[in-house]
């Protein structure tokens, strides 16, 4: 592997926050809003969709699983392609794929068409995850990276809120057989409009350097400095140029960065098992146990989305203020303890609101830690693999926790508590032996 001596990465980190960074963040960060919109909208309209397409309960569950399966495949495939062909190409292609799959779901006529289109939409979102987070980490100055990444993750709750409100309006104002279709039409059109916004986003200079495209990387940074009125930094560092295959990239991740991969995968596993776990426990176990009706469940999730958004914003700033280690370990421990709160508080609205405030904010520091610890030339591939581990956990967690709940309702919550311990132990070990990334450049961390 050869190296390039350059000051480009230092100049990227030295840039003041500008209108470019804001536009860049909005254009790429919208992925989390779309992901949440997709997941939550299906949950809200699944009943109408099931009746309209005459689906069995098993087929309806597979419609949801199809999206997750597509995301698993998309994470790996487009993660690798984002490292090979660039971030920009992939975050345009993956968004187009998501838009197509979502929009066409509105035309689904039976189980098979709905399932295939959900797989396509999921592949788009899975690929988005790897490409856009690689670009964000590589563009945002080091002093802002923690809070920016955290705020992007927290925006999931905005998508959740919008999906709940959209579903309520469409299902109320339109006939049942059309309400769910227009929900998918709307999601697809919004995504298509964002493609137009992303066309003006430049390629990641760090990725360009990792492929030896020095002149193009320099041109982009010089243009950004000109817009910001910034004098170039003079400090240089060595950037590796990687020209290996997918297999060589995987070997690097699983050999040279195996402990980082295990740490990041543990965090991804915790985030998705606990989220999909509690989302399944609330309507099936907790709400009936608290004497709530099925129509009360959307109100619970709406409360959880609002409190989760507040918590996520606070934690995003703490990640840069206190550091990743202190923030991650503290929020992980509090999240685990909040499960015990769910067990003993009789007012489910209050208990779930407090749980969401803490637990839904964990991702705003955990994903930051998981995604910034890999070098640029294999970052998207590594993020894609980490995402696969988490999404597989998200698929398996609901049936596992529901099975435990059938033995005893409290046993299901103890299972949820166990998932949280995975993240707590991961952060505890990272706090002892890992690198503190607060304020450090990508090159210093990796």
N, C-alpha and C positions, 0 to 999 in steps of 0.2 A: 504494500500500500504506500503510495507516494503522498507528499504533503505540499501544501501551498502556504507560503509566508504572506500574510495579508493583514491589513488593518480594517477591513470591511466589517467584520463582526463587531469590533469595538465601536466603530462609527454607528452601527445600527443601535447598539445599546446606549450610546451617548445622545441620540436624538431626543429632543424635547417632545412631549406629547403634542400632537397637532391634529388638525382636521382630518388628515390622512388616516391616522390611527383610529379615530372615531368611526370614519366611514368603513375602514377595513374591518373593524370589530363588528359593526352592525351587519355588514355583508356576509361575514362568515359565521358569526355567533348565532345567527338566526336558526342554524341547524338544530340547536337544542330546543328551541320553541317548536319547530316542526316535528321533532321526534316526540316530544310530549303531546303535541296536538294529535299526532297519529295514534299513539298508544291510548290516550284518554278518550278520543272521539270514538274509537272502536268499542271501548267499554260502554260508552253511553248509548250508542246506536245499535249495538249487537242484537238486542231484543227485536227491534224493528226489522233489522236485516235478516235475522233468523226466520221470522214469520213471512217476510216478503219472498225469500228464496226457498222457503219450505225446508230449512236445514234441521237436521237432528241436533241434539245437544252435543254429541261427539263431533259432528261436522263443524258446529259453531266454534268449539274449542280449537279445532285445527285451523280455522281461519286466523285466530290469534297466533297460534304456533307458527303458521306460515310466515308471518312477518318476522318473528324472532329467528327462524331458520334462515331466511333471506339475509338478515342482518349479520348472522354468523359467517355465512359465505362471503358476503360483501366486505366485511371487515378485513378478512384475510386477503382476498383477491385485490381489492382496490388499495389496501394498505401497501402491498408489495408494488403495485403499479404506480402509486404516488411516490415511492422511493425511486422507481426506475425512470418514470417519464415526467415527474414534476407534480407539485401540489396543485397548481392552477388547472391543468388539464383534468385532473381527477375531481376537484371540487365543482367543476362545471358538468362533467359527465355524470357523476353520482347524483347531483341535484336534478339533472334532467331525467335520470332513471327513476328517482323517487317521484318526481312530478307526474311522469307518464303512468307509473304503477298506481298511484293514488287516484289520479283523475279517471283512469279507465275502470277502477274498482266501482265507480258510480254506475257503470254500465253492466256490471256482473249479472249473469242470468241464472247461474246455478252454483253449486258448491265448488266445482272444479275451476271455473273461471275466477271465482272470488279467491280461492286458495292460491292459484298461480299469480294473480295480480298482487296479492299481499306479499308473496315471496319477492317479486320484482321491486316493490316499494321498499321492503325491508333491506334488500341488497343495496339499494341506493343510500338509505340512511346509514347502514353499517359502513359503507365506504366513505361517506361524509365524515364520520367520526374520526377516522384515521387521518384523512387528508386535511381537514380544516384545523384540527388541533395541532398538527405538525406545523402548519403555516403560522398559526397564532403564536406558538411558542418561539418560532424562529424570527418573527417580525417584532414582537412587542419588547421594548427595552426591559432589561433584567429587573430594574427597580419597580416595574409595574406588573411583571408577569404573573405573580401570585394572585393579586386582586382581580386582574383582568380575566385570567383563566377561571377563577372562582365565580366571578359575576356571570360569565358565559354559562357555566354549569347551573348557576342559580336560576337562569332564565328559563330552565325547564318548567319551573312553576308557573311562569307566564303562559307558556303553551298549554299547560294543564287547565289554567283558569279560562283561557280563551276557548278551549275545546268544550269545557263544561257549559259555558254560556251559549256557545254556538249550537250545541246539541239541544239545549233547552228550548232555544228560539225556533230552530228548524223543526224539531219534533212537535212543537206546539202549533206552529203556523202552517205547516204543510201536512198533507196526508201521510200516514205512516210509511207507505211504500215509496214515497218520494223524499221524505226528510233525510233519511240516511244517505241516499244517493247524492243530494245536494251538499251534504257535509263533506263527502269525498271530492266532489267537483271543486268545492271551495279550496280545500287543502292543496289540490293539484295546481290550481290557477295561481295561488299565492306563491308556490314554489317556482313556477315558471317565470313569474315577474322578478324573483330574486336572481335568476340566472342572468337577466339583463344587467342588474346592478353589479354582479360579480365579474362581468367582462372586463371592467377597468381595474381590477385588482391585479397587481404585478406578481410575478413568480417570486418565490422565496429566495433571497440572495444566498442564504446559508445552503440551501439545496443546490443552487447553481454552482457554488464553490465546491461542494462535495462531488460534483460531476466534472469539475475542471473548467467551468464556463466563467472565467474570471471577469472578462470584459463586460459581459451582460450583467453580472452581479454588481460591478462597479458603477455601471450606468444607472441602475435603479437606485443605489444608495446616494449617488451624487444628485439625482433629481429630488430625492426626499430631503437632502441637506439644503438644496437650493430653495425648496418650498418653505423650510423651517428657518432659513437664515442662519444655519449652524456651520461653524468652522470645523473641518474634518479633524478627527483624533489622529494622533501619530503612533499610538501603540500598536504593535503587530503581534500576531499569534499564528501558530501552525494549525492548518485545517486539513484533515485527512481527505484524500480523494479516493472514493470507493467505486470500483468498476467490476465488482464481483457479481455472481449470479444469485438467484433467490436462495439456493441451497447454502451458499457461502454466507449470505446474510443471516439465515436461520442459525447456522453454526455459531456465528458471532454472538447472537442474542442468547442462545442456550449455553454457550461456553464462557465467553468473556463477560457477559452481563447476566449470567444465570441468576444471581442473587437479587439483582435489581428486577429481573423479570418475575421472580417468585414474589417479591414484595409488591410490585405493581399489580400482579394477577390477584394476590390476596385482597388488595383494596377493591379492585373491580368486582371480585366475587362477593365481597361484603356489601358493596353498594347495591348490586342488582338482586342478590338473594333477599336482602332485608326490604328493598322497595317492593318487589313483586310478591314477596311473602306477606307483608302487611296489607297490600292491596287485595290479596285473596282472603286474608283472615277477617278483614273488616266486614264485608258483606255476608260472608258465610258463617262466621263464628261470633265476632264481637258485637255487631249490630243486633242480631237476633237475641244474643245473650243479655243485651242491655234493654231489650223490649222495644227496639226501633223497627220501623216498617221499611220495606225495600225502597220506597220512595224517599226515605230520609237519608239514604246512603250518599247520593250526590252532594247533599249539604255537608256531610262529613268530609268528603274529599275536597270540596271547595274551601273549607276551613283549613284543611291540611295544606293546600296549595298556597294560600295566603301566608300562613305562618312559616311554611317552608321557604318561601321567597324572602321573607324578612330575615330568617336565620341564615340563609345562604349568603345574603348580602353582607351581613355582619361577619361571618366566617371568612368570606373572601378578603376583606380588609385585614382581618387578624392574621391571615396567612403571610402577608407582607410585613405586618407590624410585629408579631410575636415569633414568626418563623413557622415552617411547615411541621417540624417535629412537635413542638409544644401545642400548636393548634390542633393538629391531627390526632395526637394521643388524647388530649383533653376532650375533644368532641366525640371521639370514639367511645371513651369511658362513659361520658354523659349519655350517649345514645343507648348504650347497653343498659344503663340504669333506668332510662326512661321506659324501657320495656316492662320493668317491674312496676313502674307507675301505671302502665296500662292494665296491669293485673289487679290493682287494688283500688283504683278510683272508680266509683260507680257512675259518675257523669262522663259518658263516653265522648261527648263533644269537647269537654275540657281536657280530658286525658289525651285524646288524639291530637288536639291542637298543640299541646305541650310536646308530645312525642314528635310531631312533624316539625315543630320549631327547631328542635335539636337534631333529630335523626336525618331529616331531609336536607340539612345543611352540611352533613358530613362529606357529601360528594364535592362540595365547593373547595375543600382542601385536599381530599384524597385523590381526585382526578388530577389536580395540579401536581402533586407529588409523583403520581404514576406516570405522567407523560413528559416531564421535563428531564428525566434522568437517563435518556438514551441519546446517542449522537445523531446528528441530522441525517447522515447517510443511511441509517436503518430505523429512524424514529417511526415513520408511518407503518412500517412492517411490524415493529414491536408493539405499537399501539393497537394495531389490528389484532395481533395475537392475544394481547391482554384483554381486549374487548370480547374476544371469543370465549375466554374463560369465564368472564362475568356473565355473558348472555346465556351460556350453558347453565350456569348457576341459577340465573333468572328463570329458565325454563323448568328446572327441577325443583326449585324451592316451593312453589305453590302446592303441588300434590303431596310433597313431603310434609309440609306443615299442616295441611288439611287432614292428612292421615293421622298425624299425631293428635290433632284436635278431636278426632272422632273417638280416641281413647279417653282424652280429657281435655277440655278447652284450655286449661292452664298449661298443658303439655305443649300445645302448639306455640304458645308465647315463649316457653322455655327453649323451644327449637329456634325461634327468632333470636332470642338472647344468645344462643350458641353461635349463630351466624355473625353476630356483632363481635363476639370474642375473637374471631379470625382476624378482623381488622384491628382490634385492640392489640393483639399479640404482634401483628405485623408492624404496627407503628412503634410498639415498645422496643422491638429488636432494631428497627431502623433508627430510633432515637439513640440507641446505644452504639450502633456500628455504622450507620449510614451517613451520608453527607447532608448538611443543612444547606438547602438551595436558596434561602432567602437572600435576595439582592445580588446573586451570582449570575454570571453569564452562562449560557448553555455550554460553552467550551470549558469553563471552570468546573462545572458539575460533571461533565462527561469525560 
